[in-house]
Amino acid sequence: MVVETRGRNAYDRETVLRTCVEVFNRRGYEATSMGMLAKELGISKAGIYHHVASKEEILEVASDRALAGLESARRRCEALEGNWSEKLEYLLRESVRLAIDDRPYVALLLRLRGNSPVETAALGRRRELTRFVEDLMVHAQDAGEIRGDVDARLQARLQLGMVNSVVEWFDSEGKTGVGALQDNVVQLVFRGIAA
C-alpha cells in the first residue's frame, strides 16, 4: 500500500520489503545500497529505516519467507500417510507452487552465496531441505518404489534444480497454469520422457 504524504510516498513494511527484494534480484544484493533502495522507493533512507534496521534485515526477512514455506511443506510431508514416492510427489508439487507464489523471495534465496552470516544461515536451512529430499529419494529407492539404478541423492538435486528454475522462466499469465506445471514436473520425475 502506498500513501501520499507531503509529496513523498509512505509505504507499509510489506511494500518496502517486496520492492527491496525486487531490486536485489535485479541488481544483486551486494551491489545494492540503501541509497539505491531509497531512490527506487522514492523515499529517504530514513523512510526505509522506519520499517527495517538494515539491508541485512531485509535479506533475512526475505530468505525466511522463502524458507518458511518450504519448511512448512516439509513438516506436512513428514506427517503424510502413504508411501515414500507419494510423499516425494507431494513435496515436489508444493515446491513448485511455492516457487511461483513466493517467486521474488525464492529467486533471491537461490542467488545467495554465503557472503554474510545471514546468507550462511539461509544456506544452511536450504541444505537441510535438500537433505530431506535426498532422504525421501533413498527411502523410496530402498522400498522399491523408484528405480534402483540411479543415484538417488543426485536425482534429488536434479529435481530440485528443475523446480528452482521455474522462478526464472515461468509466466503466470501464460498458457500453462501452476497445476499443469506441477503435473509436468511429477511426470518427468516419475516417468521421464521415454515413450
N, CA, C and O of each residue as an XYZ file, in Angstrom:
780
protein
N       0.842     -1.163      0.000
C       0.000      0.000      0.000
C       0.893      1.233      0.000
O       1.875      1.301      0.740
N       0.541      2.216     -0.845
C       1.286      3.464     -0.948
C       0.365      4.594     -0.531
O      -0.774      4.675     -0.990
N       0.850      5.458      0.329
C       0.081      6.608      0.785
C       0.894      7.857      0.488
O       2.081      7.914      0.810
N       0.267      8.866     -0.126
C       0.953     10.135     -0.382
C       0.963     10.961      0.901
O      -0.081     11.189      1.514
N       2.142     11.400      1.295
C       2.260     12.276      2.458
C       3.232     13.388      2.129
O       4.421     13.139      1.932
N       2.737     14.619      2.068
C       3.569     15.802      1.809
C       4.505     15.614      0.610
O       5.690     15.939      0.682
N       3.967     15.095     -0.477
C       4.761     14.972     -1.681
C       5.670     13.751     -1.718
O       6.361     13.540     -2.715
N       5.691     12.952     -0.679
C       6.518     11.742     -0.666
C       5.624     10.530     -0.505
O       4.519     10.612      0.033
N       6.123      9.414     -0.978
C       5.394      8.162     -0.811
C       5.711      7.576      0.557
O       6.869      7.548      0.976
N       4.684      7.109      1.248
C       4.872      6.396      2.509
C       4.397      4.968      2.284
O       3.249      4.749      1.898
N       5.264      4.005      2.520
C       4.963      2.614      2.257
C       4.779      1.845      3.552
O       5.336      2.198      4.591
N       3.981      0.780      3.467
C       3.927     -0.145      4.586
C       5.143     -1.077      4.494
O       5.816     -1.122      3.465
N       5.414     -1.803      5.546
C       6.605     -2.661      5.620
C       6.616     -3.692      4.490
O       7.660     -3.942      3.889
N       5.470     -4.283      4.203
C       5.396     -5.314      3.169
C       5.809     -4.768      1.805
O       6.539     -5.431      1.067
N       5.355     -3.583      1.472
C       5.702     -2.975      0.186
C       7.189     -2.647      0.127
O       7.837     -2.852     -0.899
N       7.722     -2.141      1.226
C       9.162     -1.848      1.276
C       9.961     -3.126      1.058
O      10.899     -3.137      0.261
N       9.605     -4.202      1.754
C      10.330     -5.463      1.618
C      10.237     -6.011      0.196
O      11.248     -6.397     -0.391
N       9.030     -6.044     -0.354
C       8.844     -6.581     -1.700
C       9.651     -5.788     -2.732
O      10.299     -6.369     -3.603
N       9.604     -4.463     -2.626
C      10.342     -3.625     -3.571
C      11.842     -3.825     -3.419
O      12.558     -3.907     -4.417
N      12.324     -3.905     -2.191
C      13.758     -4.118     -1.961
C      14.211     -5.464     -2.528
O      15.286     -5.559     -3.119
N      13.403     -6.493     -2.353
C      13.736     -7.813     -2.889
C      13.794     -7.763     -4.412
O      14.682     -8.364     -5.016
N      12.868     -7.062     -5.030
C      12.887     -6.920     -6.494
C      14.178     -6.234     -6.962
O      14.768     -6.624     -7.970
N      14.603     -5.219     -6.224
C      15.843     -4.519     -6.578
C      17.047     -5.443     -6.363
O      17.946     -5.482     -7.204
N      17.079     -6.179     -5.265
C      18.169     -7.127     -5.022
C      18.253     -8.140     -6.168
O      19.345     -8.468     -6.634
N      17.111     -8.624     -6.611
C      17.102     -9.613     -7.698
C      17.585     -9.009     -9.013
O      18.235     -9.686     -9.810
N      17.276     -7.771     -9.232
C      17.653     -7.101    -10.480
C      19.123     -6.683    -10.479
O      19.822     -6.872    -11.475
N      19.592     -6.117     -9.367
C      20.947     -5.554     -9.302
C      21.955     -6.459     -8.599
O      23.161     -6.335     -8.816
N      21.473     -7.353     -7.773
C      22.348     -8.155     -6.918
C      22.351     -7.559     -5.515
O      22.383     -6.340     -5.345
N      22.319     -8.420     -4.529
C      22.263     -7.958     -3.141
C      23.486     -7.130     -2.787
O      23.359     -6.026     -2.257
N      24.668     -7.655     -3.076
C      25.912     -6.974     -2.710
C      26.042     -5.618     -3.396
O      26.574     -4.671     -2.818
N      25.555     -5.533     -4.628
C      25.712     -4.302     -5.422
C      24.660     -3.245     -5.116
O      24.714     -2.145     -5.665
N      23.713     -3.560     -4.255
C      22.620     -2.635     -3.960
C      22.859     -1.940     -2.624
O      23.067     -2.591     -1.600
N      22.828     -0.631     -2.647
C      22.994      0.149     -1.413
C      21.634      0.586     -0.895
O      20.634      0.516     -1.609
N      21.605      1.034      0.342
C      20.363      1.568      0.910
C      19.938      2.814      0.131
O      18.744      3.075     -0.019
N      20.902      3.577     -0.360
C      20.579      4.748     -1.174
C      19.846      4.360     -2.453
O      18.894      5.027     -2.857
N      20.296      3.276     -3.088
C      19.615      2.790     -4.298
C      18.197      2.340     -3.982
O      17.266      2.597     -4.746
N      18.045      1.665     -2.848
C      16.709      1.219     -2.443
C      15.793      2.408     -2.184
O      14.631      2.409     -2.592
N      16.327      3.417     -1.504
C      15.537      4.619     -1.218
C      15.112      5.296     -2.512
O      13.965      5.722     -2.650
N      16.035      5.392     -3.456
C      15.716      6.016     -4.748
C      14.620      5.238     -5.467
O      13.688      5.833     -6.008
N      14.727      3.921     -5.474
C      13.723      3.071     -6.124
C      12.347      3.258     -5.490
O      11.331      3.286     -6.184
N      12.328      3.385     -4.177
C      11.066      3.558     -3.457
C      10.546      4.995     -3.514
O       9.362      5.242     -3.285
N      11.437      5.941     -3.821
C      11.040      7.343     -3.829
C      10.882      7.914     -2.433
O      10.086      8.823     -2.200
N      11.668      7.356     -1.496
C      11.643      7.841     -0.113
C      13.081      8.016      0.362
O      14.026      7.631     -0.326
N      13.230      8.591      1.522
C      14.571      8.751      2.088
C      15.035      7.432      2.710
O      14.240      6.523      2.947
N      16.347      7.355      2.968
C      16.847      6.174      3.664
C      16.182      6.053      5.036
O      15.908      4.949      5.506
N      15.926      7.193      5.669
C      15.250      7.171      6.969
C      13.872      6.531      6.848
O      13.405      5.870      7.776
N      13.221      6.729      5.697
C      11.922      6.107      5.463
C      12.016      4.589      5.437
O      11.118      3.890      5.905
N      13.113      4.091      4.884
C      13.321      2.637      4.887
C      13.618      2.167      6.311
O      13.092      1.150      6.764
N      14.467      2.923      7.005
C      14.836      2.530      8.374
C      13.652      2.582      9.336
O      13.716      2.020     10.429
N      12.594      3.242      8.944
C      11.361      3.221      9.740
C      10.794      1.795      9.772
O      10.133      1.408     10.736
N      11.057      1.012      8.703
C      10.497     -0.338      8.580
C      11.490     -1.449      8.892
O      11.102     -2.508      9.385
N      12.766     -1.215      8.610
C      13.797     -2.235      8.826
C      15.045     -1.573      9.390
O      15.295     -0.389      9.164
N      15.821     -2.356     10.128
C      17.017     -1.802     10.763
C      18.212     -1.746      9.819
O      19.121     -0.939     10.013
N      18.213     -2.611      8.787
C      19.390     -2.683      7.918
C      19.069     -3.436      6.637
O      18.014     -4.055      6.503
N      19.994     -3.367      5.714
C      19.892     -4.145      4.481
C      19.904     -5.633      4.809
O      19.206     -6.420      4.169
N      20.701     -6.019      5.809
C      20.787     -7.415      6.217
C      19.447     -7.913      6.753
O      19.080     -9.068      6.537
N      18.721     -7.049      7.447
C      17.407     -7.460      7.959
C      16.451     -7.734      6.801
O      15.657     -8.674      6.858
N      16.525     -6.928      5.765
C      15.679     -7.159      4.588
C      15.984     -8.535      4.019
O      15.074     -9.307      3.718
N      17.284     -8.842      3.872
C      17.688    -10.138      3.345
C      17.228    -11.273      4.250
O      16.763    -12.305      3.767
N      17.356    -11.089      5.539
C      16.959    -12.126      6.489
C      15.458    -12.394      6.412
O      15.036    -13.550      6.369
N      14.652    -11.335      6.396
C      13.197    -11.491      6.314
C      12.817    -12.138      4.988
O      11.954    -13.015      4.953
N      13.449    -11.717      3.899
C      13.138    -12.260      2.574
C      13.502    -13.740      2.485
O      12.706    -14.543      1.998
N      14.689    -14.108      2.947
C      15.089    -15.512      2.864
C      14.239    -16.364      3.803
O      13.929    -17.514      3.490
N      13.861    -15.806      4.949
C      12.993    -16.541      5.863
C      11.628    -16.796      5.227
O      11.046    -17.866      5.409
N      11.126    -15.830      4.495
C       9.832    -16.012      3.826
C       9.905    -17.178      2.846
O       9.002    -18.014      2.820
N      10.952    -17.247      2.047
C      11.091    -18.343      1.088
C      11.260    -19.681      1.814
O      10.641    -20.675      1.434
N      12.085    -19.706      2.841
C      12.373    -20.955      3.537
C      11.229    -21.422      4.416
O      11.010    -22.626      4.545
N      10.498    -20.506      5.021
C       9.405    -20.891      5.926
C       8.342    -21.690      5.193
O       7.822    -22.668      5.729
N       8.012    -21.281      3.964
C       7.022    -22.028      3.194
C       7.509    -23.435      2.884
O       6.751    -24.399      2.994
N       8.772    -23.551      2.498
C       9.340    -24.859      2.178
C       9.447    -25.742      3.426
O       9.190    -26.945      3.367
N       9.825    -25.139      4.546
C       9.924    -25.908      5.794
C       8.554    -26.366      6.271
O       8.421    -27.457      6.824
N       7.545    -25.547      6.062
C       6.179    -25.937      6.400
C       5.723    -27.103      5.520
O       5.093    -28.042      6.006
N       6.045    -27.041      4.226
C       5.709    -28.141      3.318
C       6.429    -29.420      3.756
O       5.867    -30.513      3.676
N       7.657    -29.279      4.214
C       8.406    -30.447      4.694
C       7.702    -31.078      5.900
O       7.557    -32.298      5.969
N       7.267    -30.246      6.845
C       6.578    -30.774      8.027
C       5.286    -31.490      7.637
O       4.977    -32.552      8.176
N       4.537    -30.914      6.709
C       3.307    -31.561      6.248
C       3.639    -32.871      5.540
O       2.921    -33.859      5.693
N       4.704    -32.881      4.778
C       5.146    -34.086      4.072
C       5.492    -35.189      5.066
O       5.104    -36.343      4.884
N       6.217    -34.831      6.104
C       6.607    -35.819      7.122
C       5.384    -36.434      7.793
O       5.411    -37.605      8.173
N       4.310    -35.654      7.943
C       3.109    -36.117      8.622
C       2.158    -36.901      7.716
O       1.200    -37.504      8.199
N       2.414    -36.896      6.419
C       1.524    -37.568      5.472
C       1.525    -39.079      5.664
O       2.557    -39.684      5.953
N       0.349    -39.672      5.498
C       0.249    -41.121      5.394
C       0.604    -41.458      3.953
O       0.416    -40.631      3.061
N       1.094    -42.617      3.724
C       1.399    -43.021      2.356
C       2.830    -43.460      2.218
O       3.619    -43.418      3.162
N       3.146    -43.891      0.992
C       4.495    -44.401      0.768
C       5.451    -43.251      0.469
O       5.059    -42.086      0.400
N       6.727    -43.621      0.292
C       7.773    -42.613      0.109
C       7.590    -41.822     -1.176
O       7.784    -40.607     -1.192
N       7.221    -42.502     -2.246
C       7.075    -41.791     -3.515
C       5.883    -40.839     -3.487
O       5.912    -39.800     -4.145
N       4.841    -41.175     -2.740
C       3.705    -40.249     -2.582
C       4.138    -39.002     -1.805
O       3.713    -37.890     -2.115
N       4.966    -39.196     -0.818
C       5.486    -38.056     -0.061
C       6.366    -37.184     -0.955
O       6.299    -35.955     -0.906
N       7.184    -37.834     -1.763
C       8.046    -37.103     -2.685
C       7.205    -36.303     -3.681
O       7.503    -35.141     -3.957
N       6.161    -36.924     -4.216
C       5.291    -36.212     -5.156
C       4.651    -34.994     -4.491
O       4.598    -33.912     -5.076
N       4.164    -35.182     -3.260
C       3.565    -34.054     -2.531
C       4.572    -32.911     -2.395
O       4.249    -31.751     -2.653
N       5.789    -33.254     -1.989
C       6.793    -32.217     -1.768
C       7.180    -31.526     -3.075
O       7.397    -30.314     -3.086
N       7.269    -32.266     -4.161
C       7.565    -31.660     -5.461
C       6.468    -30.678     -5.860
O       6.752    -29.562     -6.294
N       5.220    -31.098     -5.711
C       4.100    -30.219     -6.073
C       4.109    -28.939     -5.227
O       3.917    -27.841     -5.750
N       4.328    -29.088     -3.944
C       4.367    -27.920     -3.063
C       5.547    -27.012     -3.374
O       5.423    -25.788     -3.325
N       6.674    -27.600     -3.690
C       7.855    -26.806     -4.026
C       7.627    -25.982     -5.288
O       8.046    -24.827     -5.360
N       6.964    -26.570     -6.281
C       6.630    -25.827     -7.498
C       5.684    -24.673     -7.162
O       5.891    -23.543     -7.604
N       4.648    -24.966     -6.379
C       3.682    -23.924     -6.026
C       4.358    -22.778     -5.278
O       4.102    -21.608     -5.563
N       5.209    -23.111     -4.336
C       5.893    -22.080     -3.547
C       6.883    -21.289     -4.398
O       7.043    -20.084     -4.207
N       7.544    -21.962     -5.333
C       8.472    -21.251     -6.218
C       7.734    -20.175     -7.007
O       8.304    -19.130     -7.319
N       6.472    -20.428     -7.330
C       5.688    -19.448     -8.085
C       5.054    -18.419     -7.144
O       5.124    -17.214     -7.389
N       4.441    -18.906     -6.075
C       3.758    -17.992     -5.156
C       4.719    -17.009     -4.498
O       4.381    -15.841     -4.303
N       5.904    -17.477     -4.159
C       6.901    -16.656     -3.464
C       8.090    -16.345     -4.368
O       9.219    -16.221     -3.895
N       7.839    -16.223     -5.645
C       8.894    -16.119     -6.662
C      10.010    -15.136     -6.325
O      11.170    -15.547     -6.344
N       9.742    -13.863     -6.017
C      10.871    -12.947     -5.766
C      11.738    -13.385     -4.587
O      12.958    -13.220     -4.605
N      11.094    -13.943     -3.565
C      11.825    -14.356     -2.367
C      12.644    -15.617     -2.633
O      13.783    -15.732     -2.182
N      12.056    -16.561     -3.370
C      12.771    -17.786     -3.731
C      13.934    -17.456     -4.666
O      15.029    -17.999     -4.515
N      13.697    -16.565     -5.632
C      14.766    -16.169     -6.562
C      15.946    -15.586     -5.789
O      17.099    -15.905     -6.078
N      15.660    -14.739     -4.814
C      16.739    -14.151     -4.011
C      17.468    -15.238     -3.216
O      18.697    -15.244     -3.155
N      16.721    -16.141     -2.619
C      17.320    -17.238     -1.860
C      18.273    -18.052     -2.738
O      19.354    -18.441     -2.296
N      17.869    -18.302     -3.962
C      18.692    -19.107     -4.869
C      19.969    -18.402     -5.289
O      20.906    -19.049     -5.758
N      20.023    -17.091     -5.130
C      21.206    -16.319     -5.527
C      22.207    -16.123     -4.379
O      23.296    -15.593     -4.596
N      21.850    -16.538     -3.180
C      22.744    -16.345     -2.034
C      23.984    -17.214     -2.174
O      23.915    -18.338     -2.671
N      25.115    -16.683     -1.731
C      26.391    -17.387     -1.856
C      27.110    -17.594     -0.527
O      28.190    -18.183     -0.506
N      26.546    -17.130      0.570
C      27.186    -17.330      1.864
C      28.182    -16.263      2.227
O      29.139    -16.525      2.955
N      27.971    -15.047      1.724
C      28.914    -13.956      1.967
C      28.684    -13.205      3.271
O      29.409    -12.255      3.566
N      27.705    -13.603      4.046
C      27.413    -12.954      5.326
C      26.797    -13.986      6.255
O      26.377    -15.050      5.800
N      26.736    -13.694      7.546
C      26.095    -14.639      8.467
C      24.633    -14.911      8.104
O      24.159    -16.036      8.264
N      23.918    -13.902      7.620
C      22.522    -14.094      7.219
C      22.452    -15.078      6.049
O      21.618    -15.983      6.041
N      23.330    -14.894      5.068
C      23.341    -15.788      3.915
C      23.748    -17.201      4.324
O      23.156    -18.176      3.862
N      24.744    -17.313      5.179
C      25.209    -18.626      5.624
C      24.098    -19.377      6.353
O      23.921    -20.578      6.150
N      23.351    -18.670      7.201
C      22.247    -19.309      7.923
C      21.164    -19.777      6.949
O      20.642    -20.883      7.082
N      20.834    -18.942      5.981
C      19.816    -19.309      4.997
C      20.268    -20.518      4.177
O      19.481    -21.428      3.916
N      21.527    -20.522      3.776
C      22.045    -21.652      3.001
C      22.053    -22.935      3.820
O      21.839    -24.018      3.276
N      22.296    -22.822      5.120
C      22.235    -23.993      5.995
C      20.831    -24.574      6.038
O      20.658    -25.791      5.967
N      19.835    -23.716      6.153
C      18.445    -24.183      6.150
C      18.098    -24.807      4.796
O      17.392    -25.813      4.735
N      18.589    -24.216      3.733
C      18.322    -24.752      2.392
C      18.959    -26.135      2.227
O      18.358    -27.030      1.634
N      20.171    -26.305      2.752
C      20.830    -27.616      2.684
C      20.041    -28.678      3.448
O      19.971    -29.828      3.015
N      19.449    -28.301      4.576
C      18.617    -29.243      5.341
C      17.431    -29.726      4.503
O      17.089    -30.908      4.523
N      16.813    -28.809      3.774
C      15.697    -29.182      2.904
C      16.166    -30.115      1.786
O      15.482    -31.079      1.439
N      17.329    -29.820      1.234
C      17.885    -30.682      0.183
C      18.141    -32.078      0.727
O      17.823    -33.068      0.068
N      18.713    -32.167      1.923
C      18.974    -33.476      2.537
C      17.675    -34.239      2.768
O      17.635    -35.461      2.620
N      16.615    -33.523      3.129
C      15.327    -34.177      3.334
C      14.839    -34.822      2.034
O      14.379    -35.963      2.041
N      14.940    -34.094      0.925
C      14.522    -34.642     -0.376
C      15.415    -35.812     -0.761
O      14.935    -36.820     -1.280
N      16.709    -35.681     -0.509
C      17.624    -36.792     -0.790
C      17.212    -38.031     -0.004
O      17.183    -39.135     -0.547
N      16.892    -37.845      1.284
C      16.481    -38.979      2.116
C      15.173    -39.598      1.621
O      15.022    -40.819      1.639
N      14.226    -38.763      1.178
C      12.982    -39.291      0.605
C      13.295    -40.184     -0.594
O      12.726    -41.266     -0.742
N      14.206    -39.718     -1.446
C      14.580    -40.493     -2.627
C      15.227    -41.822     -2.225
O      14.911    -42.862     -2.804
N      16.114    -41.795     -1.255
C      16.785    -43.013     -0.815
C      15.764    -43.992     -0.238
O      15.805    -45.182     -0.551
N      14.844    -43.499      0.606
C      13.812    -44.375      1.184
C      12.924    -44.967      0.093
O      12.609    -46.156      0.124
N      12.520    -44.136     -0.874
C      11.679    -44.622     -1.975
C      12.423    -45.677     -2.782
O      11.831    -46.663     -3.222
N      13.718    -45.467     -2.972
C      14.525    -46.432     -3.712
C      14.661    -47.739     -2.919
O      14.496    -48.826     -3.473
N      14.960    -47.626     -1.629
C      15.099    -48.814     -0.779
C      13.803    -49.620     -0.708
O      13.828    -50.843     -0.571
N      12.668    -48.919     -0.804
C      11.363    -49.583     -0.749
C      10.949    -50.140     -2.110
O       9.889    -50.754     -2.233
N      11.775    -49.930     -3.123
C      11.454    -50.424     -4.450
C      10.384    -49.609     -5.160
O       9.779    -50.091     -6.118
N      10.141    -48.389     -4.710
C       9.098    -47.548     -5.298
C       9.602    -46.752     -6.495
O       8.815    -46.309     -7.331
N      10.909    -46.575     -6.573
C      11.516    -45.893     -7.720
C      12.711    -46.714     -8.176
O      13.175    -47.601     -7.461
N      13.197    -46.417     -9.351
C      14.321    -47.158     -9.918
C      15.506    -47.211     -8.962
O      15.824    -46.238     -8.278
N      16.139    -48.358     -8.934
C      17.301    -48.534     -8.073
C      18.622    -48.328     -8.781
O      19.680    -48.377     -8.154
N      18.569    -48.095    -10.097
C      19.821    -47.984    -10.858
C      20.278    -46.546    -11.068
O      21.159    -46.282    -11.886
N      19.681    -45.622    -10.331
C      20.099    -44.220    -10.416
C      20.581    -43.766     -9.047
O      20.162    -44.305     -8.022
N      21.445    -42.794     -9.036
C      21.947    -42.234     -7.782
C      20.833    -41.373     -7.182
O      20.533    -40.295     -7.695
N      20.231    -41.847     -6.110
C      19.072    -41.178     -5.512
C      19.405    -39.761     -5.056
O      18.604    -38.844     -5.239
N      20.569    -39.580     -4.470
C      20.937    -38.243     -3.983
C      21.173    -37.279     -5.139
O      20.787    -36.112     -5.065
N      21.794    -37.753     -6.189
C      21.997    -36.927     -7.371
C      20.647    -36.579     -8.010
O      20.420    -35.436     -8.407
N      19.764    -37.563     -8.106
C      18.437    -37.313     -8.679
C      17.666    -36.273     -7.864
O      16.954    -35.445     -8.432
N      17.801    -36.313     -6.558
C      17.117    -35.323     -5.712
C      17.595    -33.917     -6.050
O      16.788    -32.994     -6.157
N      18.892    -33.754     -6.218
C      19.440    -32.433     -6.552
C      19.011    -31.988     -7.947
O      18.732    -30.809     -8.163
N      18.957    -32.917     -8.884
C      18.499    -32.583    -10.227
C      17.028    -32.160    -10.212
O      16.644    -31.213    -10.899
N      16.216    -32.858     -9.434
C      14.800    -32.494     -9.322
C      14.640    -31.105     -8.719
O      13.854    -30.293     -9.206
N      15.389    -30.839     -7.660
C      15.299    -29.518     -7.029
C      15.774    -28.433     -7.983
O      15.209    -27.340     -8.010
N      16.799    -28.724     -8.760
C      17.265    -27.757     -9.758
C      16.184    -27.439    -10.774
O      16.002    -26.285    -11.161
N      15.467    -28.471    -11.203
C      14.369    -28.267    -12.151
C      13.291    -27.391    -11.531
O      12.815    -26.445    -12.158
N      12.910    -27.704    -10.310
C      11.872    -26.922     -9.626
C      12.347    -25.485     -9.419
O      11.598    -24.542     -9.675
N      13.570    -25.316     -8.964
C      14.091    -23.970     -8.711
C      14.143    -23.120     -9.971
O      14.000    -21.899     -9.905
N      14.346    -23.753    -11.109
C      14.466    -22.988    -12.356
C      13.184    -22.271    -12.742
O      13.232    -21.312    -13.512
N      12.041    -22.705    -12.232
C      10.786    -22.066    -12.654
C      10.718    -20.602    -12.248
O       9.984    -19.828    -12.863
N      11.469    -20.208    -11.225
C      11.429    -18.797    -10.817
C      11.985    -17.891    -11.907
O      11.679    -16.699    -11.944
N      12.794    -18.450    -12.786
C      13.410    -17.661    -13.843
C      12.564    -17.556    -15.102
O      12.649    -16.553    -15.811
N      11.753    -18.559    -15.397
C      11.098    -18.572    -16.705
C       9.587    -18.716    -16.687
O       8.940    -18.385    -17.681
N       8.997    -19.197    -15.597
C       7.554    -19.450    -15.619
C       6.768    -18.152    -15.745
O       7.035    -17.181    -15.037
N       5.804    -18.145    -16.647
C       4.951    -16.984    -16.879
C       3.561    -17.301    -16.340
O       2.819    -18.077    -16.943
N       3.212    -16.707    -15.218
C       1.918    -16.990    -14.596
C       0.747    -16.506    -15.443
O      -0.393    -16.907    -15.204
N       1.009    -15.651    -16.426
C      -0.032    -15.187    -17.348
C      -0.059    -16.032    -18.620
O      -0.907    -15.814    -19.486
N       0.849    -16.983    -18.742
C       0.967    -17.795    -19.951
C      -0.096    -18.887    -20.039
O      -1.016    -18.944    -19.223
N       0.047    -19.744    -21.033
C      -0.928    -20.808    -21.295
C      -0.880    -21.917    -20.253
O      -1.896    -22.556    -19.981
N       0.277    -22.146    -19.676
C       0.434    -23.223    -18.698
C       0.184    -22.695    -17.292
O       0.844    -21.754    -16.850
N      -0.756    -23.292    -16.600
C      -1.046    -22.898    -15.225
C      -0.160    -23.640    -14.238
O       0.599    -24.536    -14.607
N      -0.274    -23.250    -12.981
C       0.547    -23.863    -11.936
C       0.249    -25.352    -11.823
O       1.174    -26.154    -11.691
N      -1.022    -25.736    -11.872
C      -1.385    -27.152    -11.771
C      -0.772    -27.982    -12.886
O      -0.263    -29.076    -12.646
N      -0.823    -27.457    -14.112
C      -0.228    -28.173    -15.245
C       1.287    -28.262    -15.090
O       1.890    -29.278    -15.434
N       1.894    -27.213    -14.580
C       3.335    -27.237    -14.342
C       3.678    -28.303    -13.306
O       4.622    -29.071    -13.494
N       2.915    -28.353    -12.211
C       3.137    -29.372    -11.191
C       3.009    -30.773    -11.793
O       3.836    -31.645    -11.525
N       1.963    -30.987    -12.613
C       1.758    -32.296    -13.243
C       2.949    -32.671    -14.121
O       3.401    -33.816    -14.102
N       3.456    -31.713    -14.886
C       4.596    -31.979    -15.769
C       5.848    -32.331    -14.981
O       6.585    -33.239    -15.364
N       6.095    -31.626    -13.887
C       7.262    -31.930    -13.054
C       7.154    -33.353    -12.510
O       8.115    -34.120    -12.566
N       5.982    -33.701    -11.984
C       5.780    -35.039    -11.425
C       5.940    -36.103    -12.511
O       6.565    -37.138    -12.278
N       5.380    -35.856    -13.692
C       5.505    -36.816    -14.787
C       6.970    -37.019    -15.178
O       7.413    -38.151    -15.375
N       7.714    -35.926    -15.288
C       9.132    -36.042    -15.646
C       9.925    -36.797    -14.593
O      10.763    -37.637    -14.921
N       9.661    -36.496    -13.334
C      10.408    -37.150    -12.258
C      10.104    -38.631    -12.184
O      11.021    -39.442    -12.055
N       8.829    -39.002    -12.264
C       8.461    -40.394    -12.042
C       8.413    -41.245    -13.312
O       8.535    -42.467    -13.231
N       8.240    -40.630    -14.471
C       8.118    -41.415    -15.685
C       9.085    -41.014    -16.793
O       9.193    -41.722    -17.794
N       9.782    -39.907    -16.637
C      10.746    -39.469    -17.641
C      10.071    -39.021    -18.929
O       8.896    -38.656    -18.931
N      10.821    -39.053    -20.016
C      10.267    -38.605    -21.282
C      10.203    -39.706    -22.315
O       9.794    -39.467    -23.452
N      10.600    -40.909    -21.940
C      10.566    -42.017    -22.890
C       9.114    -42.355    -23.241
O       8.223    -42.250    -22.399
N       8.891    -42.761    -24.487
C       7.543    -43.136    -24.933
C       7.172    -44.493    -24.377
O       6.076    -44.988    -24.637
